[in-house]
Structure formats: structure tokens, C-alpha cells
Amino acid sequence: MNHWNLAGKCALITGGTKGIGWAAAEEMLALGAEVFIVARQEGEVVAQVSEWQARGLPAFGSAADVTSPADRERIAEALTRQWGRLDVLVNNVGMNIRKPFAEYAEAEIRSVFETNLFSAVALTQLLFPLLQKGRGASVINVSSVAASVDVRSGAPYGMTKAAELQLTRSLAVEWAPFGIRVNAVSPWYTRTPLAEPVLQQPERLEAILRRTPLGRIAEAEEPAAAIAFLAMDKASYITGQNIIVDGGMAACGL
């Protein structure tokens, strides 16, 4: 098992102070990676990086809004100064506005797309030169089971996550000659700040659990483990794939 690690890897994780992004950072640091996180709230980034560094872990970070072109440029510049390359990019930032489709304002739909999809598209494109310099480089997009089936999360959210999966497949083929793997992880309902408003509704929670063969909500560490695996060199022949972390939901018929 000595080779099941991320020693020597340099990873960027967006949305790295909470939920699955935070859990992925914890997992990668434990496996020997150096990790750079970004999130919008400066205080949260500073506090989390300081906590990791106090534990002797090679963690770094910067407050940034990935929907901002200027902030994306700052991220790229910081990574260039820090490492001069990038081995792992985890596109994890996400948000949602839940309501019936006919009730969405155009600005709300655009906001979901800007955060969940367009920011990841632009950041991935911007960081391509650093990924080319990476060692066994890979991109991991955090999608959702909402990309494939309706889970009452709202149409715009599902649309952005489906587009992320197609981006994953397309880039896996296009960037294979450069030695860059591109994969996705699609969680089912997971205990995160984004999902908490739904999980606090007893009827919704009961319906989710009834649909889940394992009979429980995922913890953030569980999709994070799949993310970390895809970043490993042990996953070197896996690209263009989507690992569904759903407690058996997608396989459940009657």
C-alpha cells in the first residue's frame, strides 16, 4: 500500500474550506500532497490554512471568487509562484437556487451557470499550461447524480452538472496526448452546507433515504476519497470516467 499516496503532488482545490472541497483537501494532505485552496471568504481561508499549517501540513490558500476573471488570473499567478506547475485540479465550487423552473429569473439561471460551470471551464482552460508541466497531471470535476437523473434540485443545477460531465469526456480525449487525465466524481446527497437546507426537511430526507440502498446520507469524506484516488498515479489508466458515489441510488429499481 506504500504506493497508494499523493506524495510529491501539488493540488489546487476550489471551494476548499467547506464540504467536499474541505474533505478532499484533508484527504490529499493526509496522503502526502501539497494543497492550495481557494474560497471567497478570506477569513475562512486564512483560518483553515493556519489550522493545517499548525499541524505541520503543506497547505496554502488564497481568497478568490472563481467567477471573476481577475481572481482566476491571481490564482494562476499564485500557483506559478508557488510550484511552477500543477499536478491536480479539483473543480469543486458549486451553488444552487432551488425552485420550480417557471419561477427562475434569468439572472438566477445565469448565476448558477457562472458558478457551477463557466468558472470551472475558464479556470481549467487558464491552468492548462501549468497542468502540462505537471507530474501525472489530472483534473477532477465534482459533478452530481443530478447530472443524470432528476433529484428535485432544480433544472439549472442539473444542467450545469451534466455539462461538466461532457466537459470531462471531451477534455479526457483532447488532453490525453499531453498526459493529462480528466475525470469526474458525482455524489448523491452528502452532508455539506449546500445540501443542509434539503436534509433539514423531514419529508425530503425520508424520500432520499428510501431511495438509497445503503440507507444513509454520505459524509463528505466519502466522495473525497474517490477524488483522492483519481488524483493518484495508481489511477493512471483511468480517464474520461465518472465515479458515482451514491450509496447504490443509481442501481436501485424497486
Secondary structure as a PSIPRED ss2 file (coil, helix, strand):
# PSIPRED VFORMAT (PSIPRED V4.0)

   1 M C   1.000  0.000  0.000
   2 N C   1.000  0.000  0.000
   3 H C   1.000  0.000  0.000
   4 W C   1.000  0.000  0.000
   5 N C   1.000  0.000  0.000
   6 L C   1.000  0.000  0.000
   7 A C   1.000  0.000  0.000
   8 G C   1.000  0.000  0.000
   9 K C   1.000  0.000  0.000
  10 C E   0.000  0.000  1.000
  11 A E   0.000  0.000  1.000
  12 L E   0.000  0.000  1.000
  13 I E   0.000  0.000  1.000
  14 T E   0.000  0.000  1.000
  15 G C   1.000  0.000  0.000
  16 G C   1.000  0.000  0.000
  17 T C   1.000  0.000  0.000
  18 K C   1.000  0.000  0.000
  19 G H   0.000  1.000  0.000
  20 I H   0.000  1.000  0.000
  21 G H   0.000  1.000  0.000
  22 W H   0.000  1.000  0.000
  23 A H   0.000  1.000  0.000
  24 A H   0.000  1.000  0.000
  25 A H   0.000  1.000  0.000
  26 E H   0.000  1.000  0.000
  27 E H   0.000  1.000  0.000
  28 M H   0.000  1.000  0.000
  29 L H   0.000  1.000  0.000
  30 A H   0.000  1.000  0.000
  31 L C   1.000  0.000  0.000
  32 G C   1.000  0.000  0.000
  33 A C   1.000  0.000  0.000
  34 E E   0.000  0.000  1.000
  35 V E   0.000  0.000  1.000
  36 F E   0.000  0.000  1.000
  37 I E   0.000  0.000  1.000
  38 V E   0.000  0.000  1.000
  39 A E   0.000  0.000  1.000
  40 R C   1.000  0.000  0.000
  41 Q C   1.000  0.000  0.000
  42 E H   0.000  1.000  0.000
  43 G H   0.000  1.000  0.000
  44 E H   0.000  1.000  0.000
  45 V H   0.000  1.000  0.000
  46 V H   0.000  1.000  0.000
  47 A H   0.000  1.000  0.000
  48 Q H   0.000  1.000  0.000
  49 V H   0.000  1.000  0.000
  50 S H   0.000  1.000  0.000
  51 E H   0.000  1.000  0.000
  52 W H   0.000  1.000  0.000
  53 Q H   0.000  1.000  0.000
  54 A H   0.000  1.000  0.000
  55 R C   1.000  0.000  0.000
  56 G C   1.000  0.000  0.000
  57 L C   1.000  0.000  0.000
  58 P C   1.000  0.000  0.000
  59 A E   0.000  0.000  1.000
  60 F E   0.000  0.000  1.000
  61 G E   0.000  0.000  1.000
  62 S E   0.000  0.000  1.000
  63 A E   0.000  0.000  1.000
  64 A C   1.000  0.000  0.000
  65 D C   1.000  0.000  0.000
  66 V C   1.000  0.000  0.000
  67 T C   1.000  0.000  0.000
  68 S C   1.000  0.000  0.000
  69 P H   0.000  1.000  0.000
  70 A H   0.000  1.000  0.000
  71 D H   0.000  1.000  0.000
  72 R H   0.000  1.000  0.000
  73 E H   0.000  1.000  0.000
  74 R H   0.000  1.000  0.000
  75 I H   0.000  1.000  0.000
  76 A H   0.000  1.000  0.000
  77 E H   0.000  1.000  0.000
  78 A H   0.000  1.000  0.000
  79 L H   0.000  1.000  0.000
  80 T H   0.000  1.000  0.000
  81 R H   0.000  1.000  0.000
  82 Q H   0.000  1.000  0.000
  83 W C   1.000  0.000  0.000
  84 G C   1.000  0.000  0.000
  85 R C   1.000  0.000  0.000
  86 L C   1.000  0.000  0.000
  87 D C   1.000  0.000  0.000
  88 V E   0.000  0.000  1.000
  89 L E   0.000  0.000  1.000
  90 V E   0.000  0.000  1.000
  91 N E   0.000  0.000  1.000
  92 N C   1.000  0.000  0.000
  93 V C   1.000  0.000  0.000
  94 G C   1.000  0.000  0.000
  95 M C   1.000  0.000  0.000
  96 N C   1.000  0.000  0.000
  97 I C   1.000  0.000  0.000
  98 R C   1.000  0.000  0.000
  99 K C   1.000  0.000  0.000
 100 P C   1.000  0.000  0.000
 101 F H   0.000  1.000  0.000
 102 A H   0.000  1.000  0.000
 103 E H   0.000  1.000  0.000
 104 Y C   1.000  0.000  0.000
 105 A C   1.000  0.000  0.000
 106 E H   0.000  1.000  0.000
 107 A H   0.000  1.000  0.000
 108 E H   0.000  1.000  0.000
 109 I H   0.000  1.000  0.000
 110 R H   0.000  1.000  0.000
 111 S H   0.000  1.000  0.000
 112 V H   0.000  1.000  0.000
 113 F H   0.000  1.000  0.000
 114 E H   0.000  1.000  0.000
 115 T H   0.000  1.000  0.000
 116 N H   0.000  1.000  0.000
 117 L H   0.000  1.000  0.000
 118 F H   0.000  1.000  0.000
 119 S H   0.000  1.000  0.000
 120 A H   0.000  1.000  0.000
 121 V H   0.000  1.000  0.000
 122 A H   0.000  1.000  0.000
 123 L H   0.000  1.000  0.000
 124 T H   0.000  1.000  0.000
 125 Q H   0.000  1.000  0.000
 126 L H   0.000  1.000  0.000
 127 L C   1.000  0.000  0.000
 128 F H   0.000  1.000  0.000
 129 P H   0.000  1.000  0.000
 130 L H   0.000  1.000  0.000
 131 L H   0.000  1.000  0.000
 132 Q H   0.000  1.000  0.000
 133 K C   1.000  0.000  0.000
 134 G C   1.000  0.000  0.000
 135 R C   1.000  0.000  0.000
 136 G C   1.000  0.000  0.000
 137 A C   1.000  0.000  0.000
 138 S E   0.000  0.000  1.000
 139 V E   0.000  0.000  1.000
 140 I E   0.000  0.000  1.000
 141 N E   0.000  0.000  1.000
 142 V E   0.000  0.000  1.000
 143 S C   1.000  0.000  0.000
 144 S C   1.000  0.000  0.000
 145 V H   0.000  1.000  0.000
 146 A H   0.000  1.000  0.000
 147 A H   0.000  1.000  0.000
 148 S C   1.000  0.000  0.000
 149 V C   1.000  0.000  0.000
 150 D C   1.000  0.000  0.000
 151 V C   1.000  0.000  0.000
 152 R C   1.000  0.000  0.000
 153 S C   1.000  0.000  0.000
 154 G C   1.000  0.000  0.000
 155 A H   0.000  1.000  0.000
 156 P H   0.000  1.000  0.000
 157 Y H   0.000  1.000  0.000
 158 G H   0.000  1.000  0.000
 159 M H   0.000  1.000  0.000
 160 T H   0.000  1.000  0.000
 161 K H   0.000  1.000  0.000
 162 A H   0.000  1.000  0.000
 163 A H   0.000  1.000  0.000
 164 E H   0.000  1.000  0.000
 165 L H   0.000  1.000  0.000
 166 Q H   0.000  1.000  0.000
 167 L H   0.000  1.000  0.000
 168 T H   0.000  1.000  0.000
 169 R H   0.000  1.000  0.000
 170 S H   0.000  1.000  0.000
 171 L H   0.000  1.000  0.000
 172 A H   0.000  1.000  0.000
 173 V H   0.000  1.000  0.000
 174 E H   0.000  1.000  0.000
 175 W C   1.000  0.000  0.000
 176 A H   0.000  1.000  0.000
 177 P H   0.000  1.000  0.000
 178 F H   0.000  1.000  0.000
 179 G C   1.000  0.000  0.000
 180 I C   1.000  0.000  0.000
 181 R E   0.000  0.000  1.000
 182 V E   0.000  0.000  1.000
 183 N E   0.000  0.000  1.000
 184 A E   0.000  0.000  1.000
 185 V E   0.000  0.000  1.000
 186 S E   0.000  0.000  1.000
 187 P E   0.000  0.000  1.000
 188 W C   1.000  0.000  0.000
 189 Y C   1.000  0.000  0.000
 190 T E   0.000  0.000  1.000
 191 R C   1.000  0.000  0.000
 192 T C   1.000  0.000  0.000
 193 P C   1.000  0.000  0.000
 194 L C   1.000  0.000  0.000
 195 A C   1.000  0.000  0.000
 196 E H   0.000  1.000  0.000
 197 P H   0.000  1.000  0.000
 198 V H   0.000  1.000  0.000
 199 L H   0.000  1.000  0.000
 200 Q C   1.000  0.000  0.000
 201 Q C   1.000  0.000  0.000
 202 P H   0.000  1.000  0.000
 203 E H   0.000  1.000  0.000
 204 R H   0.000  1.000  0.000
 205 L H   0.000  1.000  0.000
 206 E H   0.000  1.000  0.000
 207 A H   0.000  1.000  0.000
 208 I H   0.000  1.000  0.000
 209 L H   0.000  1.000  0.000
 210 R H   0.000  1.000  0.000
 211 R H   0.000  1.000  0.000
 212 T C   1.000  0.000  0.000
 213 P C   1.000  0.000  0.000
 214 L C   1.000  0.000  0.000
 215 G C   1.000  0.000  0.000
 216 R C   1.000  0.000  0.000
 217 I C   1.000  0.000  0.000
 218 A E   0.000  0.000  1.000
 219 E C   1.000  0.000  0.000
 220 A C   1.000  0.000  0.000
 221 E H   0.000  1.000  0.000
 222 E H   0.000  1.000  0.000
 223 P H   0.000  1.000  0.000
 224 A H   0.000  1.000  0.000
 225 A H   0.000  1.000  0.000
 226 A H   0.000  1.000  0.000
 227 I H   0.000  1.000  0.000
 228 A H   0.000  1.000  0.000
 229 F H   0.000  1.000  0.000
 230 L H   0.000  1.000  0.000
 231 A H   0.000  1.000  0.000
 232 M C   1.000  0.000  0.000
 233 D H   0.000  1.000  0.000
 234 K H   0.000  1.000  0.000
 235 A H   0.000  1.000  0.000
 236 S C   1.000  0.000  0.000
 237 Y C   1.000  0.000  0.000
 238 I C   1.000  0.000  0.000
 239 T C   1.000  0.000  0.000
 240 G C   1.000  0.000  0.000
 241 Q C   1.000  0.000  0.000
 242 N E   0.000  0.000  1.000
 243 I E   0.000  0.000  1.000
 244 I E   0.000  0.000  1.000
 245 V E   0.000  0.000  1.000
 246 D C   1.000  0.000  0.000
 247 G C   1.000  0.000  0.000
 248 G C   1.000  0.000  0.000
 249 M H   0.000  1.000  0.000
 250 A H   0.000  1.000  0.000
 251 A H   0.000  1.000  0.000
 252 C C   1.000  0.000  0.000
 253 G C   1.000  0.000  0.000
 254 L C   1.000  0.000  0.000
